Amino acid sequence: MSQQQTNNMRPNGGAGKGPGNRAATHGKVKFTKDTIPTFKRLFSYYKGKSLVRFIIAMCLIVVTALVSVRSSLFLGEIIDNHVTPLLSQAVPDFSGLVSAIIKMIGIYAIGIVSSFLYNIMMCVVSNGILKQIRIEVFSHMQTLPIKYYDVNQYGDLMSRFTNDIDNIRQMLSQSVPQVFSTVVTIVSIFVAMIKLSLGLTAIVCGFVVVMYIITITLGGKSASFFKERQRSLGNVNAYIEEMINGQKVVKVFCHEEANKEVFDEKNENLRHKTSRANEVTNTMMPIMMQLGNFQYAFIAMVGGAIALSSGGVALTLGKLASFLTLAQSFNRPVSMVSQQINSVVMALAGAKRVFDVLDEKSETDEGYVTLVNAKENEDGSLSETNERTGIWAWKHPHKDGSLSYDRLRGEITLDSVDFGYVEGQTVLHDVSLWAKPGQKIAFVGSTGAGKTTITNLINRFYDIEDGKIRYDGININKIKKADLRRSLGMVLQDTHLFTGTIMDNIRYGRLDATDEEVIRAAKLANADSFISKLPDGYNTIISGTGSQLSQGQCQLLAIARCAVADPPAMILDEATSSVDTRTESLIQEGMDRLMEGRTVFVIAHRLSTIQNSNAIMVLENGRIIERGDHDDLIAQKGRYYQLYTGKTE
């Protein structure tokens, strides 16, 4: 099962942001010790123009909220100051009413413009901040060590870039301004209602308490139901993805009907869970609406009685109309507050996950020796040059300020190396080997013997626990990692291509390579013949999976990519393990051309490809148990002899 499938089978994995996620936010808000620090860190991105725009947007929100309250009070003024007097006039004078309406139209216009502007500003601000966060996260991920990607699943990392950052976007552009707008609206409406009638305001507060209790009770149940629904949805999504990826196997073994039955069972479970969740959620809205209607009728009845009994002194009809409008406006934001706060807290949880990535320690590099292009002077010494001369040198700064240049020869030695991926679990034990310049060193052994681990240590993807690794006599800890890796080309068993043209994929080995150099590298790797037959040749667009090409063709592109980089040393990790014999010969021929004159480490399951190696290391359980060339190891009739002949002595 792929990492993505595994992620999809988690409670919230692969389900996206559907209605279930939104409805589930009706549950109880849970603040953690990280909530406030994360909130402060997130809002530290408001600076410069973003901060100015944010402050302006908040001011516009206040204006919008006050306009909303003013419009409700306007209804009472119209009734008391204009409509009621008109009823007693023999000749009605509408000039005052018209003037008041025109004035209110102007106020409404201000509210509309303010609402429009603050929404636009918050979108601009939030997207700008998210752009900055994405840049920081992506850039930081390029600096993280390989070990980080070993212990973190692909699906989980992708969800931080997608779901978590999208939650932050919703919070910054919608939830935060809505919470602020809601608070301002509630406060202003509450003050206005108190000024109109303290008694009726107390009644409204009583209804709000009842509504809040109902929301918490039903919302808590819906949250648990929606969690179950999300698990079921994740299972369905994972099963669909698994079946789509495995269609060839499904058809070969005629499992179509059996798969349908399994899918029907999972789909029915999803239907049942979704129905349970929606029953509660769909019941909540009618209940709240009917409570709102009952509140409206009750306040109208009580308020009408107060107005009639006091002859309009305690409460006029106009003030009652305004109060009824304000009461309706008061319920809606109160019910939204808990939802919006839940959304904010959920977004902050996502932000914490994003910041966790940013807080991961970057790959450390204490190296100071660099790899440079060099030219040979008349006296035989080397000096640095910007031209590609084919001569590489290690640029070694010394404590006295002087520089020395040593020719890169490609001599690599491991001296009593111990290593473990996990502390306390050693996988390489006392490994010692040496590779002279231009030699071909092969590693063989069963799966998990430690072959790939050795090549990873030479590249410093991981640091050793004990021992020394030297490159041309220099401890690799003293060499800058980027320069060390630039000197070591790699062709892996699983070729990774990138979406783009074939030319771009080969040029990935050296971005400043010309088209002529790319084509020359492809010819060296035996890839030019099949590339030339493609519809658009080197400009043919391929996907990141390389699905349009065979596995052998992908390997030839990987060899061409390595050839255009022109590295002094190479690592070939089972590059021909999964191709046919004819393709293997093409790949082998391309690799032989590429290996000429270079120090090469080869990992191979097909022992026929390494018979011409200068030295073959046989590994078992993290130890080198045999070493020698092909003839020596055959004569020993040990483990290599068994692997090569299939016989056991």
C-alpha positions in Angstrom: 0.0 0.0 0.0 1.4 3.4 -0.9 2.0 6.2 1.5 -0.8 8.2 0.0 -3.2 5.3 0.4 -2.1 4.9 4.0 -2.7 8.5 4.6 -6.1 8.3 3.0 -7.1 5.6 5.4 -6.6 7.8 8.4 -9.7 9.4 10.0 -9.2 12.6 8.1 -6.9 11.5 5.3 -7.9 12.0 1.7 -11.3 13.2 2.5 -10.8 16.8 1.5 -12.8 19.6 2.9 -16.3 18.6 2.3 -19.5 19.4 4.3 -18.5 16.8 6.9 -15.5 18.8 8.0 -17.5 22.0 8.3 -20.3 20.4 10.2 -17.9 18.7 12.6 -16.8 22.1 13.8 -19.9 22.4 15.9 -18.2 20.4 18.6 -16.6 21.8 21.7 -13.7 24.2 21.2 -10.4 22.7 22.5 -7.6 25.1 23.2 -4.1 23.7 23.7 -0.9 25.2 25.2 0.3 25.8 21.6 -2.8 27.8 20.5 -1.7 31.2 21.7 2.0 30.9 20.6 0.9 29.6 17.2 -1.6 32.5 16.9 1.1 35.1 17.7 3.5 33.5 15.3 1.0 33.4 12.5 0.1 37.0 13.0 3.8 38.0 13.0 3.4 37.7 9.2 1.3 40.9 9.3 4.0 43.5 8.7 4.6 46.3 6.3 1.8 46.7 3.7 0.0 43.6 5.0 -0.3 45.2 8.5 -1.6 48.5 7.1 -4.2 46.7 5.0 -5.2 44.5 7.9 -5.8 47.6 10.1 -7.7 49.3 7.4 -9.8 46.2 6.9 -10.6 46.0 10.6 -11.7 49.7 10.6 -14.0 49.0 7.6 -15.5 46.0 9.5 -16.4 48.4 12.4 -18.0 50.8 9.9 -20.0 47.9 8.3 -21.2 46.7 11.7 -22.2 50.2 12.8 -24.1 50.7 9.5 -26.0 47.5 10.1 -27.1 48.7 13.6 -27.9 52.1 12.3 -30.1 50.7 9.6 -32.2 48.8 12.3 -32.6 52.0 14.4 -33.6 53.9 11.3 -36.8 51.8 11.0 -37.9 53.1 14.4 -37.1 56.7 13.6 -39.1 56.4 10.3 -42.1 55.1 12.2 -42.0 57.5 15.2 -40.7 60.7 13.5 -42.3 60.5 10.0 -45.0 57.8 9.5 -46.9 58.4 12.8 -47.0 62.2 12.3 -48.2 61.8 8.7 -51.3 59.9 9.9 -52.5 63.0 11.9 -51.8 65.5 9.1 -54.7 66.8 7.0 -52.3 67.4 4.1 -49.4 64.9 4.4 -45.9 66.5 4.0 -43.5 63.8 2.7 -40.4 66.0 2.5 -39.1 64.9 5.9 -39.6 61.2 5.1 -37.9 61.6 1.7 -35.0 63.5 3.2 -34.5 60.7 5.9 -34.7 58.0 3.2 -32.0 59.7 1.1 -29.8 60.1 4.1 -30.2 56.4 4.9 -29.4 55.4 1.3 -26.1 57.2 1.7 -25.4 55.3 4.9 -26.3 52.0 3.2 -23.9 52.9 0.4 -21.1 53.5 2.9 -21.8 50.0 4.4 -21.8 48.3 1.0 -18.6 49.9 0.0 -16.9 49.1 3.4 -18.0 45.5 3.2 -16.7 45.2 -0.4 -13.4 46.8 0.4 -12.6 44.8 3.6 -13.4 41.5 1.9 -11.1 42.4 -1.0 -8.3 43.6 1.4 -8.5 40.4 3.5 -8.2 38.3 0.4 -5.2 40.2 -0.8 -3.6 40.1 2.7 -4.3 36.4 3.3 -3.1 35.2 -0.1 0.1 37.3 0.3 0.8 35.7 3.7 0.1 32.2 2.4 2.4 32.8 -0.5 5.2 33.7 2.0 4.4 30.7 4.1 4.5 28.3 1.1 7.8 29.8 0.0 9.3 29.4 3.5 8.1 25.8 3.9 9.1 24.7 0.4 12.5 26.4 0.7 13.1 24.9 4.2 12.1 21.4 3.0 15.0 21.6 0.5 17.4 22.0 3.4 16.1 19.1 5.5 18.2 15.9 5.7 17.1 12.7 4.0 16.4 11.2 7.4 13.4 13.6 7.8 11.8 12.1 4.7 12.5 8.6 5.9 10.4 9.1 9.1 7.6 11.3 7.6 5.1 10.0 5.2 4.6 11.6 1.8 0.8 11.9 2.3 1.3 13.6 5.7 3.7 16.2 4.2 1.4 16.8 1.3 -1.5 17.4 3.6 0.5 20.2 5.3 0.9 21.9 1.9 -2.8 21.4 1.0 -5.3 20.9 3.8 -3.4 22.7 6.6 -2.5 25.7 4.5 -6.0 25.9 3.1 -7.3 26.0 6.6 -5.0 28.9 7.4 -6.3 30.7 4.3 -9.9 30.3 5.4 -9.0 31.5 8.8 -7.1 34.6 7.7 -9.5 35.6 4.9 -12.8 34.6 6.5 -12.9 33.4 10.1 -10.8 36.1 11.7 -12.6 39.0 10.0 -15.9 37.3 10.7 -15.1 36.8 14.3 -14.1 40.4 14.7 -17.2 41.6 12.7 -19.4 39.3 14.8 -18.0 40.6 18.1 -18.3 44.3 17.0 -21.9 43.6 15.7 -22.9 41.8 19.0 -21.5 44.6 21.2 -23.1 47.4 19.1 -26.5 45.6 18.8 -26.5 44.7 22.5 -25.8 48.4 23.5 -28.5 49.5 21.1 -31.0 47.0 22.5 -30.3 48.1 26.1 -30.9 51.7 25.1 -34.2 50.8 23.6 -35.5 48.4 26.3 -33.6 46.7 29.2 -36.4 44.3 29.9 -36.7 43.0 26.3 -32.9 42.7 26.2 -33.0 40.4 29.2 -35.6 38.2 27.3 -33.3 38.0 24.3 -30.3 37.0 26.4 -32.4 34.2 27.9 -33.2 32.8 24.5 -29.5 33.1 23.5 -28.6 30.9 26.5 -31.1 28.3 25.4 -29.9 28.3 21.8 -26.3 28.0 23.0 -27.1 24.9 25.1 -28.9 23.3 22.2 -26.0 24.1 19.8 -23.4 22.6 22.2 -25.4 19.5 22.9 -26.3 18.6 19.3 -23.0 19.9 17.9 -21.1 17.6 20.2 -23.0 14.6 18.9 -22.6 15.7 15.3 -18.8 16.0 15.8 -18.5 12.4 16.9 -20.8 11.2 14.0 -18.8 13.2 11.5 -15.5 11.7 12.7 -16.9 8.2 12.0 -18.1 9.5 8.6 -14.6 10.8 7.8 -13.1 7.5 8.6 -15.5 5.7 6.3 -14.9 8.3 3.6 -11.1 7.8 3.9 -11.6 4.0 3.6 -13.7 4.4 0.5 -11.2 6.8 -1.1 -8.2 4.6 -0.3 -10.0 1.5 -1.7 -10.9 3.3 -4.9 -7.3 4.5 -5.3 -5.9 1.1 -4.6 -8.2 -0.6 -7.2 -7.4 2.0 -9.9 -3.7 1.6 -9.4 -4.1 -2.2 -9.4 -6.4 -2.7 -12.4 -4.0 -4.9 -14.3 -3.8 -7.3 -11.3 -7.5 -7.2 -10.8 -8.2 -8.2 -14.4 -5.5 -10.8 -14.5 -7.1 -12.6 -11.5 -10.7 -11.8 -12.5 -11.5 -10.1 -9.2 -13.9 -7.5 -10.6 -17.0 -8.9 -9.0 -15.3 -9.6 -5.6 -14.0 -6.0 -5.6 -17.6 -4.7 -6.3 -18.9 -6.6 -3.3 -16.2 -5.1 -1.0 -16.8 -1.6 -2.4 -20.6 -2.0 -1.9 -20.0 -2.9 1.7 -17.7 0.1 2.3 -20.0 2.4 0.4 -23.0 1.3 2.4 -21.1 1.9 5.6 -20.3 5.4 4.4 -23.9 6.0 3.5 -25.0 4.9 7.0 -22.4 7.0 8.8 -23.2 10.1 6.7 -26.9 9.7 7.3 -26.3 9.5 11.1 -24.2 12.6 11.0 -26.6 14.6 8.8 -29.6 13.7 10.8 -28.3 15.6 13.8 -26.9 18.5 11.7 -30.0 18.9 9.6 -32.2 18.8 12.7 -30.3 21.7 14.3 -31.1 24.4 11.8 -34.9 24.0 11.9 -34.8 23.9 15.7 -32.8 27.1 15.8 -35.0 28.8 13.2 -38.2 27.9 15.1 -36.7 29.1 18.4 -35.8 32.4 16.6 -39.4 32.7 15.3 -40.8 31.9 18.7 -38.5 34.6 20.3 -39.6 37.1 17.6 -43.3 36.4 18.4 -42.8 36.5 22.1 -40.9 39.8 22.1 -43.5 41.3 19.8 -46.2 40.3 22.2 -44.5 41.5 25.3 -43.2 44.6 23.6 -46.6 45.4 22.2 -48.2 45.0 25.6 -45.6 47.4 27.1 -46.1 50.0 24.4 -49.9 49.9 24.7 -50.0 49.9 28.5 -47.6 52.9 28.7 -49.2 54.8 25.9 -45.9 54.8 24.0 -44.0 56.4 26.9 -42.0 53.3 28.0 -41.7 51.9 24.5 -42.9 53.4 21.2 -44.0 51.3 18.2 -41.0 52.6 16.3 -38.6 51.5 19.0 -40.4 48.1 19.2 -40.0 47.6 15.4 -36.3 48.5 15.7 -35.8 46.2 18.7 -37.4 43.3 16.8 -35.0 43.9 13.9 -32.0 44.1 16.2 -33.1 40.9 18.1 -33.2 39.0 14.8 -29.8 40.3 13.9 -28.4 39.4 17.4 -29.2 35.7 17.2 -27.4 35.0 14.0 -23.9 36.3 15.0 -24.2 34.7 18.5 -24.8 31.3 16.9 -21.9 31.9 14.5 -19.3 32.8 17.1 -18.7 29.3 18.4 -18.5 28.0 14.8 -16.0 30.6 13.7 -13.9 30.1 16.9 -13.8 26.4 16.2 -12.7 27.1 12.6 -9.9 29.4 14.0 -8.7 26.8 16.5 -8.7 24.1 13.8 -6.8 26.4 11.5 -4.3 27.1 14.3 -3.8 23.3 14.7 -3.0 23.2 11.0 -0.7 26.2 11.3 1.1 24.4 14.2 1.8 21.4 11.9 3.1 23.8 9.2 5.3 25.6 11.7 6.6 22.2 12.9 8.1 21.7 9.5 9.7 25.1 9.6 11.1 24.3 13.1 12.8 21.1 11.9 16.6 21.5 11.9 18.2 22.0 8.5 20.9 19.7 7.4 24.1 20.8 9.0 27.2 21.4 6.9 30.5 22.2 8.6 32.5 21.6 5.4 34.8 24.2 4.0 36.6 22.3 1.1 34.9 23.0 -2.2 35.0 21.5 -5.7 36.0 23.9 -8.5 36.9 23.8 -12.2 40.7 24.0 -12.6 43.4 24.5 -15.2 46.9 23.2 -15.2 49.6 25.9 -15.2 53.0 25.6 -16.9 54.7 24.6 -13.7 52.2 21.7 -13.2 50.2 23.5 -10.4 46.5 24.0 -10.6 44.5 27.2 -10.4 40.8 27.9 -10.4 38.9 28.8 -13.5 35.3 29.5 -14.5 35.6 27.4 -17.7 34.7 23.7 -17.8 38.2 22.3 -18.5 37.4 18.7 -17.5 39.9 19.1 -14.6 38.4 19.2 -11.1 40.2 20.3 -8.0 39.5 20.5 -4.3 39.9 24.0 -3.1 41.2 23.8 0.4 41.4 27.0 2.6 43.9 26.9 5.4 44.0 28.7 8.8 46.8 31.0 7.7 44.5 32.3 4.9 46.3 30.5 2.1 44.6 28.3 -0.5 45.7 25.0 -2.0 44.3 23.1 -5.0 44.5 19.3 -5.2 43.4 17.5 -8.3 40.3 15.4 -7.9 41.5 11.8 -8.5 38.4 9.8 -7.3 40.1 7.8 -4.5 37.6 6.9 -1.9 38.3 4.9 1.3 36.2 3.7 4.2 38.0 2.9 7.4 36.3 0.9 10.1 32.9 2.5 9.5 30.0 1.7 11.9 26.5 3.1 11.2 22.9 2.7 12.2 19.7 4.5 11.0 18.3 4.3 14.5 20.4 4.9 17.6 21.4 1.6 19.2 20.7 -0.5 16.0 23.9 -0.8 14.0 23.4 -1.9 10.4 27.0 -1.6 9.2 29.8 -3.1 11.3 33.5 -2.2 10.9 33.3 -1.7 7.1 36.6 -0.9 5.4 37.2 -0.6 1.7 39.2 1.4 -0.8 38.6 2.5 -4.3 41.6 3.6 -6.4 41.0 6.3 -9.1 39.2 4.9 -12.1 38.4 1.6 -10.4 35.0 -0.1 -10.5 33.9 -1.4 -7.1 30.9 -3.7 -6.9 28.7 -4.6 -4.0 26.7 -7.8 -3.9 24.6 -9.5 -1.2 21.1 -10.3 -0.1 18.5 -7.6 0.5 19.2 -5.6 3.6 22.9 -6.5 3.7 23.9 -2.8 3.6 24.9 -2.2 0.0 22.8 0.9 -0.6 23.6 2.2 2.9 27.3 2.4 2.0 26.6 4.5 -1.0 24.3 6.8 1.1 27.2 7.3 3.5 29.6 8.2 0.8 27.1 10.9 -0.3 26.7 12.0 3.3 23.0 11.5 3.2 23.7 10.2 6.7 26.6 10.7 9.1 28.5 7.7 10.4 28.7 6.7 14.0 32.4 5.7 14.0 35.3 5.4 11.6 36.4 7.6 8.7 35.4 8.1 5.1 38.0 9.9 3.0 37.8 11.3 -0.5 41.2 11.9 -2.1 42.6 11.8 1.4 40.2 14.4 2.7 37.7 13.6 5.5 34.3 14.0 3.8 33.1 15.9 6.9 35.5 18.7 5.7 34.0 18.8 2.2 30.9 20.9 1.6 28.0 18.6 1.1 26.8 20.2 -2.1 30.3 19.9 -3.6 30.7 16.4 -2.4 27.4 15.3 -4.0 28.2 17.3 -7.2 31.3 15.1 -7.6 29.2 11.9 -7.3 26.7 11.1 -10.1 24.0 8.6 -9.2 21.8 6.3 -11.4 19.2 4.7 -9.2 17.0 1.6 -9.7 13.8 3.7 -9.4 14.3 6.5 -11.9 12.5 9.8 -11.0 11.6 12.0 -13.9 10.0 15.4 -13.7 7.1 16.8 -15.7 8.5 18.6 -18.7 10.4 17.9 -21.9 12.9 15.1 -22.3 15.5 17.9 -22.9 14.7 19.4 -19.5 14.8 16.1 -17.7 18.3 15.4 -19.1 19.5 18.9 -18.4 18.4 18.5 -14.8 21.9 17.0 -14.3 23.4 20.4 -15.1 21.1 23.3 -15.6 23.6 25.4 -17.7 24.1 22.6 -20.2 23.5 23.6 -23.9 21.2 21.7 -26.2 24.3 20.2 -27.9 25.7 19.0 -24.6 22.3 17.4 -23.8 22.2 15.6 -27.1 25.8 14.4 -26.8 25.0 13.0 -23.3 21.9 11.2 -24.7 24.0 9.6 -27.4 26.6 8.6 -24.9 23.8 6.9 -22.8 22.3 5.2 -25.9 19.1 7.2 -25.4 19.3 9.3 -28.6 17.9 6.5 -30.8 14.6 6.1 -29.0 14.3 9.9 -28.3 14.6 10.7 -32.0 11.7 8.4 -32.8 9.3 10.2 -30.4 6.8 12.6 -32.0 8.5 15.8 -30.8 12.0 14.3 -30.2 13.8 16.0 -27.3 10.8 18.4 -26.9 8.4 15.6 -26.1 6.5 16.4 -22.9 6.5 13.6 -20.3 4.8 13.4 -16.9 6.6 13.0 -13.6 5.8 9.3 -13.6 7.3 8.8 -17.0 4.3 6.6 -17.8 4.7 7.3 -21.6 8.1 5.5 -21.5 9.3 2.0 -20.7 11.3 1.4 -17.6 14.4 0.9 -19.7 13.9 4.2 -21.5 13.6 5.9 -18.2 16.8 4.4 -17.1 18.6 5.6 -20.3 17.4 9.1 -19.5 18.8 8.8 -16.0 22.1 7.7 -17.4 22.0 10.7 -19.9 21.2 13.0 -17.0 24.2 11.7 -15.1 26.4 12.0 -18.3 25.5 15.7 -18.8 26.6 16.4 -15.2 30.0 14.8 -16.0 30.8 13.8 -12.4 34.3 12.5 -11.5 32.8 9.6 -9.6 29.6 7.6 -9.9 27.2 5.4 -8.0 25.0 2.9 -9.9 22.3 1.3 -7.7 20.8 -1.7 -9.4 20.2 0.3 -12.6 19.4 -2.8 -14.7 17.5 -5.0 -12.2 14.0 -4.7 -13.8 14.6 -4.6 -17.5 14.7 -7.2 -20.3 18.0 -8.6 -21.6 18.1 -6.5 -24.8 17.4 -3.3 -22.9 19.9 -4.3 -20.3 22.6 -4.5 -23.0 21.7 -1.0 -24.2 21.8 0.3 -20.6 25.0 -1.6 -19.8 26.7 -0.2 -23.0 25.6 3.3 -22.0 26.9 2.9 -18.5 30.2 1.4 -19.7 30.8 4.6 -21.8 29.9 6.7 -18.8 32.1 4.8 -16.4 35.2 5.1 -18.5 37.9 6.8 -16.6 35.8 7.4 -13.4 35.7 5.8 -10.0 32.5 3.8 -9.9 30.5 2.0 -7.2 28.0 -0.5 -8.5 25.2 -2.3 -6.7 23.8 -5.2 -8.8 21.6 -8.3 -8.4 22.6 -9.5 -11.9 26.2 -10.6 -11.2 26.9 -10.9 -15.0 27.0 -7.1 -15.1 29.9 -6.8 -12.6 32.3 -9.5 -13.7 34.7 -6.9 -15.0 34.9 -5.0 -11.7 38.3 -4.4 -10.2 36.9 -5.5 -6.8 33.7 -7.1 -5.6 32.6 -6.7 -2.0 30.2 -9.4 -0.7 28.1 -8.1 2.2 26.0 -10.0 4.7 24.3 -8.5 7.8 26.2 -5.2 7.4 29.7 -6.8 7.2 32.0 -7.4 4.3 32.5 -11.2 4.4 34.4 -11.6 1.1 36.3 -9.4 -1.3 38.3 -9.8 -4.5 37.7 -9.8 -8.2 35.4 -12.2 -10.0 38.0 -15.0 -10.5 39.3 -14.8 -6.9 35.8 -15.1 -5.4 34.8 -18.0 -7.7 37.9 -19.8 -6.7 37.1 -19.3 -3.0 33.8 -21.1 -3.5 32.2 -19.0 -0.8 29.1 -16.8 -0.7 29.8 -15.2 -4.0 30.2 -18.6 -5.7 26.8 -19.6 -4.3 25.2 -16.4 -5.6 26.8 -16.7 -9.0 26.3 -20.4 -9.7 23.3 -21.2 -7.5 25.2 -24.0 -5.9 26.0 -24.7 -2.3 29.3 -26.3 -1.4 
